[in-house]
Amino acid sequence: MKLTPYIEYLLEDAFTELGPIAVKRMFGGYGYYLEGRIFAFSGPDDGLMFKVNEETSKKYIAMGGEQFIYEGHKSKKPTHMPYWTVPDEVIEDRVKLAEWARESASLSSDK
C-alpha cells in the first residue's frame, strides 16, 4: 500500500509513543489499529480523526472538532460516523496524542 506523506508522518513521528500501528484501507481513506483495535481514520484528503463515543465526543466538540460524515454509499443518505477530527494542538503533542489514541482504541470492540 502506498502511503501519503501525511500517513508516513503519523506512523514515523506523531504515533511513536504508541508502538506498532497497523494501517488498512477504509472509507476511501485509512484506518489505524493499535493492538488490533481501530482507533483512528484519515480520509483521502488527510486529516486525522479518532473514534469517539457520546461521552468522549464532548472534548472534541469543545475544541472545535468536526464529525466525519461518510457520503460514499450509493443507495444511502450520508452517514454520521463515530470519528471526530483531532485538534492540531493534540496532534502536535505526542504524549497527549498517545493518551487520546489509547482512549479511542479502548472504545473499539474490534479485536
C-alpha positions as CSV (number, residue, x, y, z in Angstrom):
1,M,0.0,0.0,0.0
2,K,1.4,3.4,-1.0
3,L,1.2,5.8,1.9
4,T,0.8,9.5,1.7
5,P,3.4,11.9,3.3
6,Y,0.8,12.7,6.0
7,I,0.4,9.0,6.9
8,E,4.1,8.5,6.9
9,Y,4.4,11.5,9.3
10,L,1.8,9.9,11.6
11,L,3.4,6.5,11.6
12,E,7.0,7.6,11.8
13,D,6.7,10.7,14.1
14,A,3.3,11.5,15.7
15,F,2.4,8.0,16.8
16,T,5.9,7.0,18.1
17,E,4.6,6.9,21.7
18,L,2.1,4.2,20.8
19,G,4.2,1.4,19.5
20,P,3.3,-0.5,16.3
21,I,0.3,0.7,14.4
22,A,-1.4,-1.2,11.6
23,V,-2.9,0.7,8.7
24,K,-5.8,-0.6,6.4
25,R,-7.8,0.9,3.6
26,M,-11.2,2.2,4.9
27,F,-14.0,4.5,3.5
28,G,-11.7,5.7,0.7
29,G,-9.0,6.6,3.4
30,Y,-7.1,4.7,6.0
31,G,-8.0,3.1,9.3
32,Y,-5.3,2.9,12.1
33,Y,-5.2,0.0,14.5
34,L,-3.5,-0.3,17.9
35,E,-3.2,-3.8,19.3
36,G,-5.9,-5.0,16.8
37,R,-8.4,-2.2,17.8
38,I,-9.3,0.5,15.4
39,F,-8.8,3.9,16.9
40,A,-8.4,6.4,14.1
41,F,-9.2,7.2,10.5
42,S,-7.7,9.6,8.0
43,G,-9.6,10.5,4.8
44,P,-8.5,10.8,1.3
45,D,-7.7,14.5,1.9
46,D,-5.7,13.6,5.0
47,G,-6.7,15.0,8.4
48,L,-6.8,12.7,11.4
49,M,-10.0,11.6,13.2
50,F,-10.3,9.5,16.3
51,K,-13.1,7.1,17.2
52,V,-15.3,8.6,19.9
53,N,-18.5,7.8,21.9
54,E,-21.1,10.1,23.3
55,E,-19.0,11.0,26.4
56,T,-15.6,11.4,24.7
57,S,-17.0,13.4,21.8
58,K,-17.6,16.3,24.2
59,K,-13.9,17.3,24.3
60,Y,-13.7,17.1,20.5
61,I,-16.7,19.4,20.2
62,A,-15.3,21.8,22.8
63,M,-12.0,22.1,20.9
64,G,-13.8,22.7,17.5
65,G,-13.7,19.2,16.2
66,E,-15.9,18.0,13.4
67,Q,-17.7,14.7,12.9
68,F,-16.8,12.6,9.9
69,I,-19.8,12.1,7.5
70,Y,-19.5,9.2,5.1
71,E,-21.0,10.0,1.7
72,G,-19.8,7.1,-0.3
73,H,-22.9,5.0,-0.2
74,K,-24.7,4.5,-3.5
75,S,-28.1,3.9,-2.1
76,K,-28.0,5.5,1.4
77,K,-28.0,9.0,2.7
78,P,-24.8,10.5,4.2
79,T,-24.0,8.6,7.4
80,H,-22.6,10.2,10.6
81,M,-19.7,8.1,11.7
82,P,-18.2,7.9,15.2
83,Y,-15.0,9.7,14.2
84,W,-14.1,13.3,15.0
85,T,-11.2,15.4,13.8
86,V,-8.3,15.6,16.2
87,P,-7.3,19.2,17.2
88,D,-3.9,20.3,15.8
89,E,-2.7,21.0,19.4
90,V,-3.3,17.4,20.2
91,I,-1.6,16.1,17.1
92,E,1.5,18.2,17.8
93,D,1.8,16.8,21.4
94,R,3.0,13.2,21.1
95,V,2.1,12.4,24.7
96,K,-1.4,13.9,24.5
97,L,-1.9,12.3,21.1
98,A,-1.0,8.9,22.6
99,E,-3.4,9.4,25.5
100,W,-6.2,10.3,23.2
101,A,-5.4,7.4,20.8
102,R,-5.4,4.9,23.7
103,E,-8.7,6.2,24.8
104,S,-10.1,5.8,21.3
105,A,-8.8,2.3,21.0
106,S,-10.4,1.4,24.3
107,L,-13.8,2.2,22.7
108,S,-13.4,-0.3,19.9
109,S,-14.9,-3.7,20.0
110,D,-12.7,-4.8,17.0
111,K,-10.0,-7.3,18.0
